[in-house]
């Protein structure tokens, strides 16, 4: 009897047990499905360019109400000389021979000679002193002399010279001798200086000055202003070579580059849209504009920076993506124009939408943008 009753009860409760087991499995499945589901949204930000332009006063003293950078301005003049050969219209021209003589004075009194004093060589050719000479008593002194006429005859051999202006009796006591042959009187090749060669020599001189004073770099501005270009002799006078002399005014500005960088960083941050972080700054372009005082100058500064979105952005909060599918998420991200690429991964694999819990949605911004 008990056996029949037990069988009867088992027949009644068995379906009920299976229903409870099924409900438990379903509940556990839902819990597992909800608890294990995740979404990872990985994206590569697109850098946003931001630019600013600002004027600053570079001066040792701050002026109230004007953006200021500590610095100093100085003005100097520099000169460079370049020697170039003649370039056009070559022709033969005579020169004036030159040489060095030694004046000897065997008397007890100094003998002064003015510039242009005549000396007669043994061949009677006349030479003149180039500058004033004072021949000391019982002494000697060297001086340069030049032939009175042009031509090869002036290239005399070493010998003795008579001072024409002295009395004949004194000429044997005060005289000049040369130890080397004079040169410069032979026919010399010469021409004029072309515009192209003059320009090239001027540019070379300019570069020599620039190399001497240094180049513009962060914290330093070098400006060169041409003052004059002179040739010796004049470019249209025949000569075998020319000296091109260039003078330039050098304006040198030295300023506090770190302070300028800090101010530019603050200005770029202020110019960035909300939710973007400044990640890179290009080297600024600094151009001097006006000089209000001898030791100060106004500079115009243009600077560019790049910002990228951060996870603090309101539109990147996980709660924004709850329940959205892959297409909806991609559309929302790429539509901002601040995302270069994006990838959405759901787990488990059969999920098609983001979970309903924000803590199950991860925003990955680890990829670096490429500019």
C-alpha positions in Angstrom: 0.0 0.0 0.0 2.8 2.4 0.9 4.6 1.6 -2.3 1.5 2.5 -4.3 1.1 5.7 -2.4 4.8 6.7 -2.9 4.5 6.0 -6.6 1.4 8.1 -6.8 3.1 11.1 -5.0 6.2 10.8 -7.2 4.1 10.9 -10.2 2.5 14.2 -9.0 5.6 16.0 -7.7 8.1 14.9 -10.5 6.7 17.5 -13.1 6.7 20.1 -10.4 10.3 19.4 -9.5 11.3 19.6 -13.2 9.5 22.9 -13.5 11.4 24.3 -10.5 14.7 22.9 -11.9 14.0 24.5 -15.3 13.1 27.8 -13.7 16.4 27.6 -11.6 18.4 26.9 -14.8 16.7 29.8 -16.6 17.3 32.2 -13.7 21.0 31.0 -13.4 21.4 31.4 -17.2 20.0 34.9 -17.1 22.2 35.8 -14.2 25.2 34.3 -16.0 24.3 36.0 -19.3 24.0 39.3 -17.5 27.0 38.9 -15.3 29.4 37.7 -18.1 28.4 40.1 -20.9 30.9 42.8 -21.7 31.5 45.4 -24.4 35.0 46.9 -25.2 35.0 50.0 -27.4 38.5 50.7 -28.7 39.2 53.9 -30.6 42.0 55.9 -32.1 41.4 59.7 -31.5 41.7 62.1 -34.4 43.9 65.1 -33.4 42.2 68.4 -33.6 44.3 71.3 -34.7 44.1 74.5 -32.7 46.0 77.7 -33.6 46.6 81.0 -31.9 48.4 84.3 -32.8 49.5 86.7 -30.1 51.8 89.7 -29.8 54.2 90.0 -26.9 56.5 92.8 -25.7 60.1 91.6 -25.3 61.7 93.9 -22.7 63.7 93.9 -19.5 60.8 95.6 -17.8 57.1 94.6 -17.8 54.5 97.0 -19.1 51.1 96.8 -17.3 48.3 95.5 -19.5 50.6 94.1 -22.2 51.6 90.5 -22.7 55.3 90.4 -21.7 58.3 88.2 -22.1 61.5 89.1 -20.3 64.3 89.8 -22.8 66.7 92.3 -24.3 67.4 93.8 -27.7 70.8 95.0 -28.9 71.9 96.7 -32.1 75.5 96.4 -33.5 77.2 96.9 -36.9 79.2 94.1 -38.5 81.5 94.3 -41.6 82.9 91.6 -43.9 85.2 91.9 -46.9 85.4 89.4 -49.8 88.2 89.6 -52.4 87.2 88.6 -55.9 89.0 88.6 -59.2 88.0 90.8 -62.2 85.2 89.2 -64.2 84.6 91.1 -67.4 86.2 93.2 -70.1 89.7 91.8 -69.5 92.5 94.2 -70.7 96.1 94.9 -70.2 96.9 97.9 -67.9 100.3 99.0 -66.5 100.9 99.2 -62.8 103.2 101.3 -60.5 106.1 99.4 -59.1 106.5 99.4 -55.3 109.2 98.3 -52.9 110.7 98.7 -49.5 113.8 100.7 -48.9 116.0 101.3 -45.9 116.9 104.9 -45.2 120.3 105.4 -43.5 121.4 108.6 -41.7 125.1 108.9 -40.8 124.7 112.5 -39.5 124.0 113.6 -35.9 120.6 115.1 -36.7 117.3 113.5 -37.5 116.1 113.9 -41.1 112.4 114.1 -41.7 111.0 113.4 -45.1 107.4 114.4 -46.2 105.2 112.0 -48.0 106.0 112.1 -51.7 109.7 112.9 -51.3 111.5 111.9 -54.5 114.2 109.2 -54.6 116.3 108.6 -57.7 117.4 105.1 -58.6 120.7 104.4 -60.3 118.8 104.4 -63.7 117.5 107.9 -62.8 113.9 106.6 -62.5 112.1 108.6 -59.8 110.3 106.9 -56.8 108.3 108.7 -54.1 107.8 107.9 -50.4 104.3 106.7 -49.7 104.0 108.3 -46.2 106.0 110.6 -44.0 109.3 109.2 -42.8 111.7 110.4 -40.0 115.2 109.1 -40.3 116.8 109.0 -36.9 120.3 110.4 -36.4 123.0 107.7 -36.9 120.2 105.2 -37.5 118.0 103.5 -40.1 114.3 103.2 -40.9 112.3 101.2 -43.4 109.7 102.8 -45.6 107.6 102.0 -48.7 108.2 103.8 -52.0 106.3 103.8 -55.3 107.5 104.5 -58.8 106.6 107.9 -60.2 105.5 106.5 -63.5 103.7 103.3 -64.5 105.4 100.5 -66.4 107.8 97.7 -66.2 110.8 100.1 -65.9 109.8 100.5 -62.2 110.7 96.9 -61.4 114.3 97.9 -60.5 116.9 95.5 -59.1 118.2 96.0 -55.5 120.4 99.1 -55.3 121.0 102.6 -53.9 118.7 105.6 -54.1 119.5 109.3 -53.8 117.2 111.7 -52.0 116.7 114.3 -54.6 115.7 117.1 -52.3 119.0 117.0 -50.2 122.1 119.0 -50.9 124.6 117.1 -53.0 127.0 117.0 -50.0 124.3 115.5 -47.8 123.1 113.0 -50.3 126.2 110.8 -49.6 125.4 110.9 -45.9 121.7 110.3 -46.0 120.5 107.9 -48.6 118.3 104.7 -49.2 119.0 101.2 -50.3 116.8 98.3 -51.3 117.4 94.6 -50.6 114.8 93.2 -52.9 113.6 93.8 -56.5 110.6 96.1 -56.8 107.4 94.6 -58.3 104.1 95.8 -59.7 105.3 97.8 -62.6 104.9 94.9 -65.1 101.8 94.7 -67.3 99.0 93.3 -65.2 95.8 91.5 -66.2 92.7 93.4 -65.2 89.0 93.9 -65.9 85.8 95.1 -64.3 83.5 93.5 -61.8 80.2 92.1 -63.2 76.8 92.6 -61.4 76.5 88.8 -60.9 80.0 88.6 -59.3 79.3 91.6 -57.1 76.0 90.0 -56.0 77.7 86.7 -55.2 80.5 88.4 -53.2 77.9 90.5 -51.3 76.0 87.3 -50.4 79.2 85.6 -49.3 80.0 88.5 -47.1 76.5 88.5 -45.7 76.8 84.8 -44.8 80.1 85.4 -43.1 78.5 88.0 -40.9 75.6 85.7 -40.2 78.0 82.9 -39.2 79.8 85.3 -37.0 76.7 86.6 -35.1 74.8 83.3 -35.0 71.4 82.2 -36.4 67.9 82.5 -35.1 66.9 79.8 -32.7 64.5 79.3 -29.8 65.1 82.2 -27.4 67.1 84.2 -29.9 66.2 86.2 -33.0 68.9 87.6 -35.3 67.9 90.2 -37.9 70.3 91.5 -40.5 69.8 94.9 -42.2 72.1 95.9 -45.1 73.7 99.2 -44.6 76.2 99.5 -47.5 78.1 97.6 -50.2 81.3 99.2 -51.4 84.0 98.0 -53.8 87.6 99.0 -53.8 88.3 100.1 -56.5 84.9 100.9 -58.0 83.4 98.1 -59.9 83.8 99.9 -63.3 87.4 100.8 -62.8 89.8 98.2 -64.4 91.6 96.2 -61.8 93.0 92.6 -61.3 90.9 92.1 -58.2 88.3 93.9 -56.1 87.5 94.1 -52.4 83.8 93.9 -51.8 83.0 95.4 -48.3 79.6 94.8 -46.8 78.3 96.5 -43.7 75.2 95.3 -41.9 73.2 96.3 -38.9 72.6 93.3 -36.6 69.5 93.3 -34.4 69.8 90.6 -31.7 66.8 89.8 -29.5 67.3 87.4 -26.6 64.2 86.3 -24.6 62.9 83.8 -22.1 61.8 80.9 -24.3 60.5 78.7 -21.4 58.2 81.5 -20.3 57.0 82.0 -23.8 56.3 78.3 -24.1 54.3 78.3 -20.8 52.2 81.2 -22.0 51.5 79.6 -25.4 50.6 76.4 -23.7 48.0 78.2 -21.6 46.6 80.0 -24.6 46.3 76.8 -26.6 44.6 75.0 -23.7 42.1 77.9 -23.5 41.4 77.7 -27.2 40.7 73.9 -27.1 37.1 72.7 -27.1 35.9 71.2 -23.8 36.8 67.5 -23.3 40.0 67.7 -25.3 43.5 67.4 -23.9 46.5 69.2 -25.4 49.0 66.5 -26.5 51.5 68.3 -28.8 52.7 71.8 -29.5 54.7 72.7 -32.6 57.6 75.1 -32.5 56.1 78.7 -32.6 56.9 81.1 -35.5 58.3 84.3 -34.0 58.4 87.5 -36.1 59.7 90.9 -34.8 57.3 93.7 -35.8 58.2 97.0 -34.2 60.8 98.4 -31.8 59.2 100.8 -29.4 62.5 101.4 -27.5 66.2 100.6 -28.0 66.1 97.7 -25.6 62.7 96.3 -26.4 60.7 94.9 -29.4 57.3 93.6 -30.2 57.1 90.1 -31.5 54.2 88.4 -33.3 53.9 84.7 -32.3 51.9 82.1 -34.2 51.6 78.7 -32.5 49.8 75.4 -33.3 48.8 72.6 -31.0 46.9 69.3 -31.2 44.3 68.1 -28.8 42.6 64.7 -28.5 39.5 63.5 -26.7 39.8 62.0 -23.2 37.7 59.5 -21.3 36.3 62.4 -19.4 34.3 63.6 -22.4 30.6 63.5 -21.7 29.8 61.7 -25.0 32.4 58.9 -24.2 30.8 57.9 -20.9 29.9 54.2 -20.8 26.3 54.9 -20.0 25.8 56.6 -23.4 26.3 53.3 -25.2 23.9 51.1 -23.1 21.7 49.0 -25.4 23.3 50.2 -28.6 24.4 47.8 -31.3 27.7 48.0 -33.2 26.4 50.2 -36.0 24.8 52.7 -33.6 28.0 52.9 -31.5 30.3 53.4 -34.6 27.9 56.0 -36.0 28.0 57.9 -32.7 31.8 57.8 -32.4 32.8 58.6 -36.0 30.2 61.3 -36.3 32.0 63.4 -33.8 35.0 64.0 -36.2 37.2 63.4 -33.2 37.7 59.7 -33.8 39.9 58.3 -36.5 39.1 54.6 -36.1 37.0 52.6 -33.8 36.3 48.9 -33.0 33.5 47.4 -30.9 33.8 43.9 -29.3 30.8 42.2 -27.6 31.1 39.2 -25.3 29.8 36.6 -25.2 30.0 36.2 -28.9 26.3 36.0 -29.5 25.6 39.4 -28.0 24.5 42.1 -30.5 24.1 45.1 -28.2 26.0 46.7 -25.3 24.9 45.5 -21.8 22.5 47.5 -19.6 25.2 48.1 -16.9 27.8 50.9 -17.5 30.4 49.0 -15.5 30.3 46.3 -18.2 31.2 48.7 -20.9 34.9 49.6 -21.3 36.2 52.6 -23.3 39.8 52.0 -24.5 41.8 55.1 -25.6 45.2 53.5 -25.4 45.9 53.8 -29.1 47.9 56.9 -30.0 46.7 59.1 -32.8 48.9 59.6 -35.9 49.3 63.1 -37.4 
